[in-house]
Amino acid sequence: LELAVCKELKNLQVSGNPFRMLKYSVIQRGTEAILKFLYNKIPEDSTLLQEDAPRSQAPGASVDTAKMEALKREIEELNGELGGFGVSSAKKYALKKKIALKRATLIRMERKAKENR
């Protein structure tokens, strides 16, 4: 967890290490994602956190509204495809799964935006 507060850390190679705390998907996203994950695991009352740096200033905490709008458009397009004529059951399943993943991502981004306000 102490690595999360190292401001000068630019690259962290953890592939091959038997981490139990980090999911493979977090490791795949790179150093910034790993640091953000670790930072969010630090307890609120920990001495690792500085009083002058609120949690909303965690690495990568800013939310891009353009990305949120793009996600909303993608969801609308996928819904349009879903309602199209001649869509097979397999294609419907795949589209529904894609829509659910995009919605989940959008919800996470909206929650993060609320936290940062």
Disulfide bonds with the S-S distance in Angstrom:
none
